[in-house]
């Protein structure tokens, strides 16, 4: 927290000296590099390997395609939420859609340069997944797992991951699925690749949205007119992900947390 507060000082001045897009880029790079630097500091302090948690002997990358039902589920959740809210109050549904449309990490304009596009893509599709997997599927899963067991750790870390994203329900399930993948492989490599693929797909969609007629989707009408599509997307993705979790949930309940090495040293008399 202290490092982030110190990093906030140059971030504050960046908004007075730089353009909006450059200031946003500067902010995100500062945040993620501070957290990544803290990770390297802790690993070095304890004389551990920087890459060990990303080593996956199986290297079965077929599960990377999990990002497709995960994206579909997020779209389905938003769509079904709009339908439910509209059945209660069209005004509330409209306000929710306006809020979702207002959430924009970076100001993409016709003046956005290739370098800015590249830096946006890297921070969203590489740095963000890397840092978030280290924190949520690495640190939190293991520390909470050691204290409460992996089942509670998965739900707590996924809840925290969810509340930090706009699509809370979709992000929560995203966190649960990636937690299962992590515990199954005992490596952050596959969760990182799934997370990176998910963010890359979303980022490219934002980059190329001006090539498609998306104006009408800023209103409720198309969601209501094509309600069956949203319901189908939601149900298909939900059932597929439910099946995946059912097939692999025993891993969460059966696998044991890594031991607290400091406690092991203390109990065994190591110096």
C-alpha positions as a Markdown table, in Angstrom:
| # | Residue | x | y | z |
|---|---|---|---|---|
| 1 | Unk | 0.0 | 0.0 | 0.0 |
| 2 | Unk | 2.9 | 2.3 | 0.8 |
| 3 | Unk | 4.5 | 1.7 | -2.6 |
| 4 | Unk | 1.2 | 2.3 | -4.4 |
| 5 | Unk | 0.7 | 5.6 | -2.5 |
| 6 | Unk | 4.2 | 6.7 | -3.4 |
| 7 | Unk | 3.4 | 5.7 | -7.0 |
| 8 | Unk | 0.3 | 7.8 | -6.9 |
| 9 | Unk | 2.4 | 11.0 | -6.7 |
| 10 | Unk | 3.8 | 10.8 | -10.3 |
| 11 | Unk | 0.4 | 9.5 | -11.4 |
| 12 | Unk | -1.3 | 12.7 | -10.1 |
| 13 | Unk | 1.1 | 15.0 | -12.0 |
| 14 | Unk | 0.8 | 12.9 | -15.1 |
| 15 | Unk | -2.9 | 14.0 | -15.6 |
| 16 | Unk | -1.8 | 17.6 | -15.7 |
| 17 | Unk | 1.2 | 17.1 | -18.0 |
| 18 | Unk | 0.0 | 14.3 | -20.4 |
| 19 | Unk | -2.9 | 13.6 | -22.6 |
| 20 | Unk | -5.8 | 11.6 | -21.2 |
| 21 | Unk | -4.7 | 8.3 | -22.9 |
| 22 | Unk | -1.1 | 8.7 | -22.0 |
| 23 | Unk | -2.0 | 9.6 | -18.4 |
| 24 | Unk | -4.1 | 6.5 | -18.1 |
| 25 | Unk | -1.3 | 4.3 | -19.6 |
| 26 | Unk | 1.2 | 5.8 | -17.2 |
| 27 | Unk | -1.2 | 5.1 | -14.3 |
| 28 | Unk | -1.7 | 1.4 | -15.1 |
| 29 | Unk | 1.9 | 0.8 | -15.9 |
| 30 | Unk | 2.9 | 2.3 | -12.6 |
| 31 | Unk | 0.4 | 0.2 | -10.6 |
| 32 | Unk | 1.3 | -3.1 | -12.3 |
| 33 | Unk | 5.1 | -2.5 | -12.2 |
| 34 | Unk | 4.9 | -1.6 | -8.5 |
| 35 | Unk | 3.1 | -4.8 | -7.7 |
| 36 | Unk | 5.3 | -6.8 | -10.0 |
| 37 | Unk | 8.4 | -5.2 | -8.4 |
| 38 | Unk | 7.0 | -6.2 | -4.9 |
| 39 | Unk | 6.7 | -9.8 | -6.1 |
| 40 | Unk | 10.3 | -9.9 | -7.3 |
| 41 | Unk | 11.4 | -8.3 | -4.0 |
| 42 | Unk | 9.7 | -10.9 | -1.9 |
| 43 | Unk | 10.8 | -13.8 | -4.0 |
| 44 | Unk | 14.4 | -12.6 | -3.9 |
| 45 | Unk | 14.3 | -11.9 | -0.2 |
| 46 | Unk | 13.4 | -15.6 | 0.4 |
| 47 | Unk | 15.9 | -16.8 | -2.2 |
| 48 | Unk | 13.2 | -18.5 | -4.2 |
| 49 | Unk | 12.7 | -19.0 | -8.0 |
| 50 | Unk | 10.9 | -16.3 | -9.9 |
| 51 | Unk | 9.5 | -18.8 | -12.4 |
| 52 | Unk | 8.8 | -21.9 | -10.4 |
| 53 | Unk | 5.1 | -21.1 | -9.9 |
| 54 | Unk | 4.8 | -20.9 | -13.7 |
| 55 | Unk | 6.4 | -24.3 | -14.5 |
| 56 | Unk | 3.9 | -26.8 | -15.7 |
| 57 | Unk | 5.4 | -30.2 | -16.6 |
| 58 | Unk | 2.2 | -31.4 | -18.4 |
| 59 | Unk | 2.1 | -28.4 | -20.7 |
| 60 | Unk | -1.4 | -29.3 | -21.9 |
| 61 | Unk | -2.5 | -26.0 | -23.4 |
| 62 | Unk | -5.9 | -27.3 | -24.7 |
| 63 | Unk | -7.7 | -25.7 | -21.7 |
| 64 | Unk | -6.7 | -22.3 | -23.0 |
| 65 | Unk | -9.9 | -22.5 | -25.0 |
| 66 | Unk | -11.8 | -22.1 | -21.7 |
| 67 | Unk | -11.6 | -18.4 | -22.3 |
| 68 | Unk | -14.4 | -18.8 | -24.9 |
| 69 | Unk | -17.2 | -20.1 | -22.6 |
| 70 | Unk | -15.9 | -17.6 | -19.9 |
| 71 | Unk | -16.4 | -14.7 | -22.3 |
| 72 | Unk | -19.7 | -16.1 | -23.4 |
| 73 | Unk | -20.9 | -16.4 | -19.8 |
| 74 | Unk | -20.0 | -12.8 | -19.0 |
| 75 | Unk | -21.9 | -11.6 | -22.1 |
| 76 | Unk | -24.8 | -13.8 | -21.1 |
| 77 | Unk | -24.9 | -12.6 | -17.6 |
| 78 | Unk | -25.0 | -8.9 | -18.7 |
| 79 | Unk | -27.7 | -9.7 | -21.3 |
| 80 | Unk | -29.9 | -11.7 | -18.8 |
| 81 | Unk | -29.4 | -9.0 | -16.2 |
| 82 | Unk | -30.7 | -6.4 | -18.6 |
| 83 | Unk | -33.7 | -8.6 | -19.4 |
| 84 | Unk | -34.5 | -9.1 | -15.7 |
| 85 | Unk | -34.1 | -5.4 | -14.8 |
| 86 | Unk | -36.2 | -4.4 | -17.7 |
| 87 | Unk | -39.0 | -6.6 | -16.5 |
| 88 | Unk | -38.9 | -4.7 | -13.2 |
| 89 | Unk | -38.2 | -1.2 | -14.5 |
| 90 | Unk | -37.0 | -0.1 | -18.0 |
| 91 | Unk | -35.5 | 3.0 | -16.4 |
| 92 | Unk | -33.3 | 0.9 | -14.1 |
| 93 | Unk | -32.3 | -1.4 | -17.0 |
| 94 | Unk | -31.4 | 1.7 | -19.1 |
| 95 | Unk | -29.3 | 3.2 | -16.3 |
| 96 | Unk | -27.5 | -0.1 | -15.8 |
| 97 | Unk | -26.7 | -0.3 | -19.5 |
| 98 | Unk | -25.5 | 3.3 | -19.5 |
| 99 | Unk | -23.2 | 2.5 | -16.6 |
| 100 | Unk | -21.8 | -0.5 | -18.4 |
| 101 | Unk | -21.2 | 1.6 | -21.5 |
| 102 | Unk | -19.5 | 4.3 | -19.5 |
| 103 | Unk | -16.9 | 1.9 | -18.2 |
| 104 | Unk | -13.9 | 2.5 | -20.4 |
| 105 | Unk | -10.3 | 1.9 | -19.2 |
| 106 | Unk | -8.7 | 3.9 | -22.0 |
| 107 | Unk | -9.9 | 6.8 | -24.2 |
| 108 | Unk | -9.7 | 5.3 | -27.7 |
| 109 | Unk | -10.1 | 8.1 | -30.3 |
| 110 | Unk | -9.3 | 8.5 | -34.0 |
| 111 | Unk | -6.1 | 10.2 | -32.8 |
| 112 | Unk | -4.9 | 7.1 | -30.9 |
| 113 | Unk | -1.4 | 6.2 | -32.2 |
| 114 | Unk | -0.1 | 2.7 | -33.0 |
| 115 | Unk | 2.3 | 2.9 | -30.0 |
| 116 | Unk | -0.6 | 3.8 | -27.7 |
| 117 | Unk | -2.6 | 0.8 | -29.1 |
| 118 | Unk | 0.4 | -1.4 | -28.5 |
| 119 | Unk | 0.9 | -0.2 | -24.9 |
| 120 | Unk | -2.8 | -0.6 | -24.2 |
| 121 | Unk | -2.8 | -4.1 | -25.5 |
| 122 | Unk | 0.3 | -5.1 | -23.5 |
| 123 | Unk | -1.0 | -3.7 | -20.2 |
| 124 | Unk | -4.4 | -5.3 | -20.5 |
| 125 | Unk | -3.5 | -8.6 | -22.2 |
| 126 | Unk | -0.1 | -9.3 | -20.5 |
| 127 | Unk | 0.7 | -7.2 | -17.4 |
| 128 | Unk | -2.8 | -7.3 | -15.9 |
| 129 | Unk | -3.3 | -11.1 | -16.2 |
| 130 | Unk | 0.2 | -11.7 | -15.0 |
| 131 | Unk | -0.1 | -9.6 | -11.8 |
| 132 | Unk | -3.7 | -10.6 | -11.1 |
| 133 | Unk | -2.9 | -14.3 | -11.4 |
| 134 | Unk | 0.1 | -13.9 | -9.0 |
| 135 | Unk | -2.1 | -12.1 | -6.5 |
| 136 | Unk | -5.4 | -13.9 | -6.7 |
| 137 | Unk | -4.5 | -17.5 | -7.8 |
| 138 | Unk | -1.1 | -17.4 | -6.3 |
| 139 | Unk | -0.8 | -15.5 | -3.1 |
| 140 | Unk | -4.4 | -15.4 | -1.9 |
| 141 | Unk | -5.2 | -19.0 | -2.8 |
| 142 | Unk | -2.2 | -20.4 | -1.0 |
| 143 | Unk | -2.3 | -18.1 | 2.1 |
| 144 | Unk | -6.1 | -18.5 | 2.5 |
| 145 | Unk | -5.8 | -22.2 | 1.6 |
| 146 | Unk | -3.2 | -22.8 | 4.4 |
| 147 | Unk | -5.5 | -21.1 | 6.9 |
| 148 | Unk | -9.0 | -22.1 | 5.8 |
| 149 | Unk | -8.6 | -24.9 | 3.3 |
| 150 | Unk | -8.8 | -24.6 | -0.5 |
| 151 | Unk | -12.6 | -24.6 | -0.8 |
| 152 | Unk | -13.0 | -21.4 | 1.2 |
| 153 | Unk | -9.8 | -19.9 | -0.4 |
| 154 | Unk | -11.3 | -20.4 | -3.9 |
| 155 | Unk | -14.5 | -18.6 | -3.0 |
| 156 | Unk | -12.9 | -15.8 | -1.1 |
| 157 | Unk | -10.2 | -15.0 | -3.7 |
| 158 | Unk | -12.8 | -15.3 | -6.5 |
| 159 | Unk | -15.2 | -12.9 | -4.7 |
| 160 | Unk | -12.4 | -10.4 | -4.2 |
| 161 | Unk | -11.5 | -10.8 | -7.8 |
| 162 | Unk | -15.1 | -10.3 | -8.8 |
| 163 | Unk | -15.7 | -7.1 | -6.8 |
| 164 | Unk | -12.7 | -5.4 | -8.5 |
| 165 | Unk | -14.4 | -5.9 | -11.9 |
| 166 | Unk | -17.5 | -4.4 | -13.4 |
| 167 | Unk | -19.1 | -7.7 | -14.3 |
| 168 | Unk | -19.0 | -9.1 | -10.8 |
| 169 | Unk | -20.8 | -12.4 | -11.4 |
| 170 | Unk | -18.9 | -13.2 | -14.6 |
| 171 | Unk | -15.6 | -12.2 | -12.9 |
| 172 | Unk | -16.4 | -14.3 | -9.9 |
| 173 | Unk | -17.0 | -17.5 | -12.0 |
| 174 | Unk | -13.9 | -16.6 | -14.0 |
| 175 | Unk | -11.9 | -16.6 | -10.7 |
| 176 | Unk | -13.4 | -19.9 | -9.6 |
| 177 | Unk | -12.6 | -21.7 | -12.9 |
| 178 | Unk | -9.0 | -20.3 | -13.0 |
| 179 | Unk | -8.6 | -21.4 | -9.4 |
| 180 | Unk | -9.6 | -24.9 | -10.3 |
| 181 | Unk | -7.2 | -24.8 | -13.3 |
| 182 | Unk | -4.4 | -23.6 | -11.0 |
| 183 | Unk | -5.0 | -26.3 | -8.3 |
| 184 | Unk | -5.2 | -28.9 | -11.1 |
| 185 | Unk | -1.9 | -28.0 | -12.6 |
| 186 | Unk | -0.2 | -26.5 | -9.5 |
| 187 | Unk | 1.1 | -23.8 | -11.9 |
| 188 | Unk | 0.0 | -20.3 | -12.9 |
| 189 | Unk | 1.0 | -20.8 | -16.5 |
| 190 | Unk | -2.3 | -22.1 | -17.8 |
| 191 | Unk | -4.5 | -19.6 | -15.7 |
| 192 | Unk | -2.3 | -16.8 | -17.0 |
| 193 | Unk | -2.7 | -17.9 | -20.6 |
| 194 | Unk | -6.5 | -18.3 | -20.3 |
| 195 | Unk | -6.7 | -14.9 | -18.6 |
| 196 | Unk | -4.4 | -13.3 | -21.3 |
| 197 | Unk | -6.5 | -14.8 | -24.1 |
| 198 | Unk | -9.7 | -13.5 | -22.5 |
| 199 | Unk | -8.3 | -10.0 | -22.1 |
| 200 | Unk | -6.7 | -10.0 | -25.6 |
| 201 | Unk | -10.1 | -11.0 | -27.2 |
| 202 | Unk | -11.9 | -8.3 | -25.3 |
| 203 | Unk | -9.2 | -5.7 | -26.1 |
| 204 | Unk | -9.2 | -6.5 | -29.9 |
| 205 | Unk | -13.0 | -6.2 | -29.9 |
| 206 | Unk | -12.7 | -2.7 | -28.4 |
| 207 | Unk | -10.0 | -1.7 | -30.9 |
| 208 | Unk | -12.1 | -2.8 | -34.0 |
| 209 | Unk | -15.6 | -1.9 | -32.8 |
| 210 | Unk | -15.6 | 1.2 | -35.0 |
| 211 | Unk | -15.6 | -1.1 | -38.0 |
| 212 | Unk | -19.0 | -2.5 | -37.0 |
| 213 | Unk | -22.3 | -0.9 | -36.4 |
| 214 | Unk | -22.4 | -1.0 | -32.6 |
| 215 | Unk | -24.3 | 2.3 | -32.0 |
| 216 | Unk | -27.7 | 0.5 | -31.7 |
| 217 | Unk | -26.3 | -1.8 | -28.9 |
| 218 | Unk | -25.8 | 1.3 | -26.7 |
| 219 | Unk | -29.6 | 1.1 | -26.2 |
| 220 | Unk | -31.9 | -1.5 | -24.7 |
| 221 | Unk | -33.8 | -2.3 | -27.9 |
| 222 | Unk | -31.5 | -4.9 | -29.6 |
| 223 | Unk | -31.1 | -6.8 | -26.3 |
| 224 | Unk | -34.9 | -7.0 | -25.9 |
| 225 | Unk | -35.5 | -7.8 | -29.6 |
| 226 | Unk | -33.0 | -10.6 | -29.6 |
| 227 | Unk | -33.6 | -11.8 | -26.0 |
| 228 | Unk | -33.5 | -15.5 | -27.0 |
| 229 | Unk | -29.9 | -15.1 | -28.2 |
| 230 | Unk | -28.7 | -13.7 | -24.8 |
| 231 | Unk | -30.6 | -16.5 | -22.9 |
| 232 | Unk | -29.1 | -19.1 | -25.2 |
| 233 | Unk | -25.6 | -17.8 | -24.8 |
| 234 | Unk | -26.0 | -17.6 | -21.0 |
| 235 | Unk | -27.5 | -21.1 | -20.6 |
| 236 | Unk | -25.0 | -22.8 | -23.0 |
| 237 | Unk | -21.9 | -21.2 | -21.3 |
| 238 | Unk | -23.4 | -21.8 | -17.8 |
| 239 | Unk | -24.1 | -25.5 | -18.4 |
| 240 | Unk | -20.7 | -26.0 | -20.0 |
| 241 | Unk | -18.8 | -24.3 | -17.1 |
| 242 | Unk | -20.9 | -26.1 | -14.5 |
| 243 | Unk | -20.0 | -29.4 | -16.2 |
| 244 | Unk | -16.3 | -28.5 | -16.1 |
| 245 | Unk | -16.4 | -27.5 | -12.4 |
| 246 | Unk | -18.3 | -30.7 | -11.5 |
| 247 | Unk | -15.7 | -32.8 | -13.3 |
| 248 | Unk | -12.8 | -31.1 | -11.6 |
| 249 | Unk | -14.1 | -29.9 | -8.2 |
| 250 | Unk | -12.7 | -32.9 | -6.3 |
| 251 | Unk | -9.3 | -31.3 | -6.9 |
| 252 | Unk | -10.2 | -28.4 | -4.7 |
| 253 | Unk | -11.4 | -30.6 | -1.9 |
| 254 | Unk | -8.7 | -33.3 | -2.1 |
| 255 | Unk | -5.4 | -31.4 | -2.8 |
| 256 | Unk | -3.5 | -30.2 | 0.2 |
| 257 | Unk | -2.0 | -26.7 | 0.6 |
| 258 | Unk | 1.7 | -26.1 | 0.4 |
| 259 | Unk | 3.2 | -26.2 | 3.9 |
| 260 | Unk | 4.1 | -23.1 | 5.7 |
| 261 | Unk | 7.9 | -23.4 | 5.3 |
| 262 | Unk | 8.7 | -21.0 | 8.1 |
| 263 | Unk | 6.6 | -23.1 | 10.5 |
| 264 | Unk | 8.2 | -26.3 | 9.2 |
| 265 | Unk | 11.7 | -24.9 | 9.9 |
| 266 | Unk | 10.7 | -23.7 | 13.4 |
| 267 | Unk | 9.1 | -27.1 | 14.3 |
| 268 | Unk | 12.0 | -29.1 | 13.0 |
| 269 | Unk | 14.7 | -26.9 | 14.6 |
| 270 | Unk | 16.1 | -25.7 | 11.3 |
| 271 | Unk | 18.3 | -22.6 | 11.5 |
